[in-house]
Every structure is written in structure tokens, then in C-alpha cells.
Amino acid sequence: MRKKEIVQIYQILNKTFRDITLTFAGLALENNFKDEVITDFANCLEDIYYQTLNKIEKLTKKTSYFEFNTKEYLHPHPAIAELLKIFNLVPEK
């Protein structure tokens, strides 16, 4: 698999997980979800993200590294904010 294709896979993965996170954050805000529900969801989604990454790394034979997204345009629940930082992995160089 070429480097460009691998980068695209990571971009798709990260965008998908960010979209899921933001959708959930909107639902949580509109429906006044309890903090523990939001935190539990964030923990579960993070686990799923890392499981997916492990599968991609096995498939591509490339490890990933973090480039944390520190831009803060939104002020969501702390658990949601952490997820948005995490969902920014890129393949090794």
C-alpha cells in the first residue's frame, strides 16, 4: 500500500470518529445527558478507535503516532474535548 493511500485511510478514520463525537456531543447537549453517560460513551468510543487503529496497523504494517489537535474552537464536555484531541493519528513517516 502506498504512503498516500495509508494517509487517506487515517484521514477517513479520524474524520469519521470526530463526526461521531460531535454528533453525540450535540445529542448530549440537547438532551441534558448526565456527565457519567458522556464519560462512559467517550471511553467506549476511544476503545473502539484504538481497536480499529490496531487493525489498520496490522493491515498496512505501519504504526501510528499522535499529532494532538490542540485547537479549541468549541468548549464541549471535557470527555468530548479529549476525544477530539485523540482522533488525530497519522501513519509513521
C-alpha positions, 0 to 999 in steps of 0.5 A: 500500500502506498504512503498516500493511500495509508494517509487517506485511510487515517484521514477517513478514520479520524474524520469519521470518529470526530463526526461521531463525537460531535454528533453525540456531543450535540445529542448530549447537549440537547438532551441534558445527558448526565456527565457519567453517560458522556464519560462512559460513551467517550471511553467506549468510543476511544476503545473502539478507535484504538481497536480499529487503529490496531487493525489498520496497523496490522493491515498496512504494517505501519504504526501510528503516532499522535499529532494532538489537535490542540485547537479549541474552537468549541468548549464541549464536555471535557470527555468530548474535548479529549476525544477530539484531541485523540482522533488525530493519528497519522501513519509513521513517516 
